[in-house]
Amino acid sequence: MKSVKTTYRDLFDQKVKKNWYKVAASILSGMIRAVAMLMPTFLIRNMLNALIDRINTTYLIQTALLTLLMPTIVLILYVIDARISKYLFDIVKDIRTATFKTILSQKLRWVLSKDRSELFNKTISSTIQIAEFYYYTLSNLAWYSTTALVGSLLMIRINASIASLLLVLSVIQVMVAVFRGGATMRASHLVSEVKTVGDMEFTTVLHHNSYIKVAGLKDWAQARCNNWIEDSLKAFNMQMSHFFITQSMTFVIVSLKSLLLYVLAQQLFVKGLIRPGDVVALGSYAIYLTPVFFGLQDWVSDAYKNRVNKNRVNQFLDLEEVDTTLSEVKNTDSSCISNIEVKDLGFSYRKDASFKPLIDKLSFKVDVDSHLYVIGPSGSGKSTLIDILMSLEDDYTGCVLYNGINAKVLHENYLLDNIVCVSQHSEIIQSTLWDNLLYSCVHHSDERIISLLDKLKLGYLVGEMPGGLSWDMNLHPRALSDGEKKRICIARAILSEPNVLILDEPTAGLDMLNKQFVMDTIKGEMTGKILIVVTHDALYETHDNVLNLAKKRTS
């Protein structure tokens, strides 16, 4: 058994070390910009105090001119910083791409998920949020920290007592987020779990919608959805209550800071301990530092949420490889699946004997080089049959045999390594075309990939889109039609070189000419292997070896 130890932090460190000079430039740029943005207030304070002290006119003119120039200087620094931030964005994007490739290259875990939508939700959503957090950290944290430090020093230079009091309250403001961090993390985790469960619940209901109508399971489906709605309301209410408590505490602290500044500055001014320019500067610094401390507070809260997302992604990065070939399989002529036999298969969503099962006493056999076409109307059990063949559903009667061995005693990984299914829902990730085509560890030359895309009438994507196979759907968005998505998924399945390929409505959305062309290509690519096509398309009714679920027999 081989352990592969990789975490998101490892990928982050690798990319940052490789691009350390860009990160250093961003930090330096943020620090310079922070100081520059504080300078106008510093200059205005000196100018006002100079007027009171009647310092020479030359000094006033120089200070005034510099004050007028500061917005232009700050704007130039913003432009430079924006350019450097582009480098940071590229670094974070590369980290996200590396995360995808690390996950996608580990075929076992990619297909082990009981519901692929769960993996998509966790991986895609979590990596987006992590990327945003790290981009925010690299681009803004140095700016926030420098602004808070330099601004605080400038306030202390004016009056240490007022500055110290305001800083203590500001630190308390940030610590509120720290103390509330555990509750925030738990609430975020619960909301994420509810979202994932909700997606799975509604997918299940929609997936079997026709059967639910036919079988009269409306109340059952409604109960499942109602349970999810109740759980989601609890989760969102918990998250909102934590948010409200944190924001209320923050509002009290900020209001107290403003009140203390007003009262103390007025008293010190009356006593002659500070001058007009000092009063203006203290107020300006306090106003300017307020959103900075808000930013630091939000960063701390986001850090806790980010920990939840990183834990999710690390579930799919820190993997354990397993031996997927069992002794029973080794004793056969080949570890590859050469035949599938289903005997007296039965399945029902209810175990009540009076309830009509969805699948009842279904039997068929399919061997290497034979193609089975499963047809039937909506609600006849086609999708459920796929789940059973993929070992995603095991609560059935009868048996499913692979090379004569009961599927229930075979390791799930062995089946998933040998069987690939293209579902009705075309799963396209927002990454490169190459990533979308090569989920498994199987390596192919660019020529092989492009040749297959040409056969599936997708070659124009390589020619038209920037980068060809490296076309990044994030950087250069293009709306793919349902037919294009379906054919990309079919190409992906073929390139994974399965022993058994199951296609669920493979030609949906295609015209008659392209349907036949695509099917001929698939059959040619699956020579010497098992192909199962599940559809309600009348095109396949005339083929040999057709299993009609409506009639429960093979013709």
C-alpha positions in Angstrom: 0.0 0.0 0.0 1.5 3.3 -1.0 0.7 6.6 0.7 0.8 9.8 -1.3 1.2 12.8 1.1 0.2 16.1 -0.5 -1.6 19.0 0.9 -2.8 22.3 -0.5 -0.2 24.1 1.6 2.5 22.0 -0.1 1.3 23.1 -3.5 1.1 26.7 -2.3 4.6 26.7 -0.9 6.0 25.2 -4.1 4.5 27.9 -6.3 5.4 30.8 -3.9 9.0 29.6 -3.6 9.3 29.5 -7.4 7.8 33.0 -7.7 9.3 34.5 -4.5 10.5 37.7 -6.3 6.9 38.4 -7.5 5.5 37.9 -4.0 8.3 40.1 -2.5 7.5 42.8 -5.1 3.9 42.7 -4.2 4.6 43.0 -0.5 7.0 45.9 -1.1 4.5 47.6 -3.4 1.7 47.3 -0.8 3.9 48.8 1.9 5.0 51.8 -0.2 1.4 52.4 -1.2 0.2 52.2 2.4 2.8 54.9 3.4 2.0 57.1 0.4 -1.8 57.0 1.2 -1.1 58.3 4.8 1.1 61.1 3.6 -1.6 63.6 2.6 -3.0 63.7 6.2 0.6 64.0 7.5 1.3 67.0 5.2 -2.1 68.7 5.9 -1.4 68.4 9.6 2.0 70.1 9.2 0.6 72.8 6.9 -2.2 73.7 9.4 0.2 73.8 12.3 2.6 75.9 10.2 -0.2 78.4 9.6 -0.8 78.7 13.3 2.9 79.0 14.0 3.4 81.4 11.2 6.3 79.5 9.6 7.8 81.0 6.4 5.7 81.1 3.2 8.2 78.9 1.3 7.6 76.0 3.6 3.8 76.4 3.3 4.0 76.5 -0.5 6.2 73.4 -0.7 4.0 71.5 1.6 0.9 72.5 -0.3 2.4 71.5 -3.6 3.5 68.1 -2.3 0.0 67.6 -0.8 -1.5 68.3 -4.3 0.9 65.9 -5.9 0.2 63.1 -3.5 -3.1 61.9 -5.2 -1.2 61.6 -8.5 1.6 59.7 -6.7 -0.9 57.4 -5.0 -2.6 56.8 -8.4 0.7 55.8 -10.0 1.4 53.4 -7.1 -2.0 51.9 -7.5 -1.4 51.2 -11.2 2.0 49.6 -10.4 0.4 47.6 -7.6 -2.4 46.5 -9.9 0.2 45.2 -12.4 2.0 43.3 -9.7 -1.3 41.9 -8.4 -1.8 40.4 -11.8 1.4 38.3 -11.1 -0.1 37.2 -7.8 -3.4 36.3 -9.6 -1.4 34.1 -12.0 0.4 32.5 -9.0 -2.9 31.7 -7.3 -4.4 30.4 -10.5 -1.4 28.1 -11.0 -1.8 26.8 -7.5 -5.5 26.0 -8.2 -4.6 24.4 -11.5 -1.9 22.3 -9.7 -4.5 21.3 -7.2 -6.9 20.1 -9.9 -4.1 18.2 -11.7 -3.0 16.5 -8.5 -6.6 15.4 -7.8 -7.5 14.5 -11.3 -4.3 12.4 -11.7 -5.4 10.1 -8.8 -8.1 8.2 -10.6 -9.2 6.0 -7.7 -10.3 8.9 -5.5 -11.8 10.8 -8.4 -14.3 8.0 -9.1 -14.7 6.7 -5.6 -17.1 9.5 -4.6 -20.6 8.0 -4.4 -21.9 11.1 -6.2 -19.6 13.0 -8.5 -21.4 16.2 -7.9 -20.2 16.0 -4.3 -16.6 16.0 -5.5 -17.2 18.8 -8.0 -18.9 20.9 -5.3 -16.1 20.3 -2.8 -13.2 20.7 -5.1 -14.3 23.5 -7.4 -16.1 25.6 -4.9 -13.5 25.1 -2.2 -10.5 25.8 -4.5 -12.2 29.0 -5.7 -12.6 30.3 -2.2 -9.1 29.2 -1.2 -7.7 31.0 -4.2 -9.6 34.2 -3.4 -8.3 34.0 0.2 -4.7 33.5 -0.8 -4.9 36.2 -3.4 -6.4 38.6 -0.8 -3.7 37.6 1.6 -0.8 38.1 -0.8 -2.1 41.3 -2.3 -3.7 43.1 0.7 -2.3 41.8 4.0 1.0 43.7 3.7 -0.9 46.9 2.8 -3.3 46.5 5.7 -0.6 45.7 8.2 1.7 48.5 7.1 -1.2 51.0 7.1 -2.1 50.0 10.6 1.5 50.1 11.9 2.5 53.4 10.3 -0.8 55.1 11.0 -0.6 54.0 14.6 3.0 55.4 14.9 1.9 58.7 13.4 -1.0 58.9 15.9 1.3 58.1 18.8 3.6 60.9 17.6 0.7 63.3 18.0 -0.6 62.1 21.3 0.4 58.7 22.8 -2.6 58.5 25.3 -5.3 58.9 22.6 -3.4 56.7 20.1 -2.9 53.9 22.7 -6.5 53.9 23.7 -7.7 53.8 20.1 -5.2 51.1 19.3 -6.3 48.9 22.2 -9.9 49.2 21.0 -8.8 48.4 17.4 -6.9 45.3 18.6 -10.1 44.2 20.5 -12.0 44.7 17.3 -9.7 42.3 15.5 -9.7 39.9 18.4 -13.5 39.7 18.3 -13.0 37.9 15.0 -10.4 35.6 16.5 -12.6 34.7 19.5 -15.6 34.1 17.2 -13.4 32.2 14.8 -14.3 28.7 16.1 -18.0 29.4 15.9 -17.6 30.9 12.4 -15.6 27.8 11.2 -18.3 25.4 12.6 -21.1 27.4 11.0 -19.2 27.6 7.6 -18.6 23.8 7.8 -22.2 23.1 8.5 -23.4 25.4 5.7 -21.0 23.7 3.2 -22.2 20.2 4.3 -25.9 21.3 3.9 -25.2 22.6 0.4 -23.5 19.3 -0.6 -26.3 17.2 0.9 -28.9 19.4 -0.8 -27.3 19.0 -4.2 -27.3 15.3 -3.7 -30.9 15.1 -2.5 -32.3 17.2 -5.4 -30.1 15.4 -7.9 -31.6 12.1 -6.6 -35.1 13.4 -6.9 -34.6 14.9 -10.3 -32.7 11.9 -11.5 -35.6 9.6 -10.7 -38.4 12.1 -11.3 -40.3 10.0 -13.9 -40.2 6.9 -11.7 -41.4 9.0 -8.7 -44.4 10.1 -10.6 -45.2 6.7 -11.9 -44.7 4.9 -8.5 -46.6 7.5 -6.5 -43.6 8.5 -4.4 -44.4 12.2 -4.3 -44.7 12.2 -0.5 -41.4 10.4 -0.1 -39.6 12.8 -2.4 -41.3 15.8 -0.7 -40.2 14.5 2.7 -36.6 14.3 1.6 -36.6 17.8 0.3 -38.4 19.1 3.4 -35.8 17.6 5.7 -33.0 19.2 3.7 -34.8 22.6 3.7 -35.2 22.3 7.5 -31.5 21.5 8.0 -30.5 24.3 5.6 -32.5 26.8 7.5 -30.9 25.8 10.7 -27.5 26.0 9.2 -28.0 29.4 7.6 -29.7 30.8 10.7 -26.7 29.7 12.7 -24.3 31.4 10.3 -26.3 34.6 10.2 -26.6 34.7 14.0 -22.8 34.4 14.4 -22.4 37.1 11.7 -24.9 39.4 13.5 -23.2 38.9 16.9 -19.7 39.6 15.4 -20.9 42.7 13.5 -22.9 44.0 16.5 -19.8 43.8 18.8 -17.7 45.5 16.0 -20.3 48.3 15.7 -20.1 48.9 19.5 -16.3 49.1 19.4 -16.1 51.4 16.4 -18.8 53.7 17.9 -16.9 53.8 21.2 -13.6 54.7 19.3 -15.3 57.6 17.6 -16.9 58.9 20.8 -13.6 58.7 22.8 -11.7 60.4 20.0 -14.1 63.3 19.9 -14.3 63.8 23.6 -10.5 63.4 24.4 -9.3 65.5 21.4 -11.6 68.3 22.4 -10.4 68.3 26.0 -6.7 68.3 24.9 -7.3 71.1 22.4 -9.0 73.2 25.0 -6.0 72.6 27.4 -3.6 73.6 24.6 -1.9 70.2 24.5 -2.7 69.6 20.8 -3.0 72.0 17.9 -5.7 72.3 15.1 -3.6 70.3 12.7 -3.3 67.5 15.3 -7.0 67.3 15.8 -7.6 67.1 12.0 -4.9 64.5 11.7 -6.2 62.3 14.6 -9.7 62.3 13.1 -8.4 61.5 9.6 -6.1 58.7 10.8 -8.9 57.2 12.8 -11.3 57.3 9.9 -8.7 55.9 7.5 -7.6 53.1 9.9 -11.2 52.0 10.6 -11.7 50.1 7.2 -8.1 48.8 7.6 -9.0 47.2 10.9 -12.2 46.0 9.3 -10.1 44.4 6.6 -7.9 42.7 9.2 -10.9 41.5 11.0 -12.5 40.1 7.9 -9.1 38.4 7.0 -9.1 36.6 10.4 -12.7 35.4 9.9 -11.9 34.3 6.3 -8.8 32.4 7.6 -11.1 30.2 9.7 -13.4 29.6 6.7 -10.4 28.9 4.6 -9.3 26.2 7.0 -12.6 24.4 6.4 -12.1 24.6 2.6 -8.5 23.4 2.8 -9.5 20.5 4.9 -12.1 19.6 2.2 -9.5 19.8 -0.6 -6.9 17.9 1.4 -9.4 15.0 1.6 -8.7 14.5 -2.1 -5.0 15.3 -2.0 -3.8 13.2 0.9 -4.6 9.8 -0.6 -3.9 6.1 0.0 -3.4 3.9 -3.0 -4.9 0.4 -2.7 -4.4 -2.9 -4.6 -7.5 -3.0 -6.8 -6.9 -6.5 -8.3 -8.2 -9.2 -6.0 -7.0 -12.8 -6.0 -10.2 -14.0 -7.6 -9.6 -11.8 -10.5 -5.9 -12.8 -10.8 -7.0 -16.4 -11.2 -8.9 -15.6 -14.3 -7.3 -15.3 -17.7 -7.1 -11.5 -17.3 -7.7 -9.0 -14.5 -9.9 -7.1 -17.1 -13.6 -7.6 -17.1 -14.5 -9.9 -20.0 -18.1 -10.5 -19.3 -21.0 -9.2 -17.3 -24.0 -11.3 -16.2 -27.1 -10.1 -14.4 -29.4 -12.7 -12.8 -32.9 -12.1 -11.5 -32.0 -8.5 -10.6 -34.6 -6.7 -8.5 -34.7 -3.2 -7.0 -37.3 -1.0 -5.2 -37.2 2.2 -3.3 -39.7 0.7 -0.8 -39.4 -2.7 0.8 -43.1 -3.1 1.1 -44.1 -6.4 -0.6 -47.2 -4.8 -2.0 -45.2 -2.1 -3.7 -44.3 -2.6 -7.4 -40.5 -2.7 -7.8 -38.7 -0.5 -10.2 -36.7 -3.5 -11.6 -38.1 -7.0 -11.2 -36.3 -10.3 -12.1 -34.1 -8.8 -14.8 -31.5 -11.0 -16.4 -29.0 -10.5 -19.3 -25.4 -11.2 -20.3 -22.9 -9.1 -22.3 -19.4 -10.3 -23.4 -16.3 -8.7 -24.8 -16.9 -7.3 -28.3 -20.6 -7.2 -27.8 -22.7 -4.1 -27.5 -25.8 -4.0 -25.3 -28.4 -1.3 -25.9 -30.7 -0.7 -22.9 -33.9 1.1 -23.9 -37.1 2.1 -22.1 -39.3 5.0 -21.3 -38.5 7.5 -18.5 -39.0 5.9 -15.1 -38.3 2.4 -16.3 -35.1 2.0 -14.2 -32.4 2.8 -16.7 -30.5 5.2 -14.5 -30.9 2.8 -11.5 -29.4 0.0 -13.5 -26.4 2.1 -14.3 -25.9 2.8 -10.6 -26.1 -0.9 -9.8 -23.6 -1.8 -12.5 -21.2 0.9 -11.2 -21.6 -0.4 -7.6 -23.0 2.9 -6.6 -26.2 1.1 -5.5 -26.0 -2.2 -3.6 -29.4 -2.6 -2.0 -30.8 -5.0 -4.6 -31.9 -8.6 -5.0 -30.4 -11.1 -7.4 -26.8 -10.8 -8.4 -24.4 -9.0 -10.8 -21.4 -11.1 -11.9 -18.2 -9.8 -13.4 -16.1 -12.6 -14.9 -18.4 -14.9 -12.9 -17.6 -13.2 -9.6 -20.4 -11.5 -7.5 -19.9 -7.8 -7.6 -20.7 -7.5 -3.9 -17.5 -9.5 -3.0 -15.3 -7.5 -5.4 -13.4 -4.4 -4.2 -15.3 -1.3 -5.3 -12.0 0.1 -6.7 -11.5 -2.8 -9.0 -14.9 -2.2 -10.7 -14.4 1.6 -10.9 -10.9 1.1 -12.4 -12.4 -1.1 -15.1 -15.8 0.6 -15.7 -16.3 4.1 -16.9 -19.7 5.8 -17.2 -20.7 8.9 -19.2 -23.8 10.2 -17.4 -26.6 12.4 -18.8 -25.1 15.3 -16.9 -22.0 16.4 -18.8 -19.4 17.3 -16.2 -17.1 20.1 -17.4 -14.7 21.7 -15.0 -13.5 25.3 -15.5 -10.0 24.4 -16.3 -8.1 23.6 -19.5 -9.4 21.3 -22.3 -6.5 19.0 -21.5 -7.6 18.6 -17.8 -11.2 17.9 -18.9 -10.1 15.1 -21.2 -7.5 13.4 -19.0 -8.9 12.6 -15.6 -7.1 9.3 -15.2 -3.4 8.6 -15.1 -3.4 7.3 -18.6 -1.1 9.4 -20.8 -1.7 10.1 -24.5 0.1 12.0 -27.1 -1.4 15.3 -28.3 -1.7 13.6 -31.7 -3.9 10.8 -30.3 -6.1 13.3 -28.4 -6.5 15.6 -31.4 -7.3 12.5 -33.7 -10.1 11.4 -31.3 -11.5 14.9 -31.1 -11.5 15.1 -34.9 -13.4 11.8 -35.0 -16.0 13.2 -32.6 -16.3 16.4 -34.6 -14.6 18.5 -31.9 -11.3 19.2 -33.7 -12.3 22.8 -34.3 -12.0 23.5 -30.6 -8.2 22.8 -30.8 -7.9 25.0 -33.8 -10.1 27.9 -32.8 -9.5 28.4 -29.1 -6.3 30.0 -27.7 -3.7 27.4 -26.6 -5.3 24.5 -28.4 -5.5 21.6 -25.8 -4.2 24.1 -23.2 -7.2 26.3 -23.8 -8.2 27.6 -20.3 -12.0 28.0 -20.0 -11.5 30.5 -17.1 -9.3 32.9 -19.0 -11.0 32.5 -22.4 -14.7 31.6 -21.7 -16.7 30.1 -24.4 -20.3 28.7 -24.1 -20.2 25.0 -24.9 -23.4 23.5 -26.3 -24.9 20.4 -24.7 -23.7 18.3 -27.6 -20.1 19.6 -27.3 -20.1 18.9 -23.6 -21.4 15.4 -24.2 -18.8 14.6 -26.8 -16.0 16.0 -24.6 -17.2 13.6 -21.8 -17.3 10.7 -24.3 -13.7 11.5 -25.5 -12.6 11.7 -21.8 -14.1 8.2 -21.2 -12.5 6.7 -24.3 -9.1 8.2 -23.4 -9.3 6.6 -19.9 -9.2 3.2 -21.8 -11.9 1.4 -19.8 -12.7 -2.3 -20.2 -16.4 -1.5 -19.9 -17.9 1.7 -21.2 -21.5 2.7 -20.1 -23.1 5.6 -22.0 -26.2 7.2 -20.7 -28.0 9.0 -23.5 -24.7 9.5 -25.5 -26.3 11.1 -28.6 -28.8 13.4 -26.9 -28.9 16.8 -28.5 -27.3 15.6 -31.8 -28.9 15.4 -35.2 -29.4 12.1 -36.9 -26.2 12.3 -39.0 -24.0 13.1 -36.1 -25.7 10.5 -33.9 -24.7 7.7 -36.2 -21.2 9.2 -36.8 -20.5 9.5 -33.0 -21.8 6.0 -32.3 -19.7 4.5 -35.1 -16.6 6.2 -33.6 -17.4 4.9 -30.1 -17.9 1.3 -31.4 -14.7 1.5 -33.3 -12.8 2.7 -30.2 -14.4 0.0 -28.0 -13.3 -2.9 -30.2 -12.4 -5.9 -27.9 -14.2 -4.3 -25.0 -17.7 -4.1 -23.6 -20.0 -1.3 -24.5 -23.4 -0.6 -22.9 -25.6 2.1 -24.3 -28.6 3.3 -22.2 -31.1 5.4 -24.0 -34.7 6.0 -24.9 -33.8 7.0 -28.5 -35.7 4.9 -31.1 -32.6 4.8 -33.2 -31.3 1.8 -31.3 -34.5 -0.3 -31.2 -33.5 -2.1 -34.4 -30.0 -3.1 -33.2 -29.1 -6.6 -32.1 -28.8 -7.3 -28.4 -31.4 -4.7 -27.2 -32.6 -4.9 -23.6 -36.1 -3.3 -23.3 -36.7 -2.5 -19.7 -40.4 -1.8 -20.4 -40.7 -5.4 -21.5 -37.9 -6.8 -19.2 -36.4 -8.9 -22.0 -33.5 -8.9 -24.4 -34.0 -9.2 -28.2 
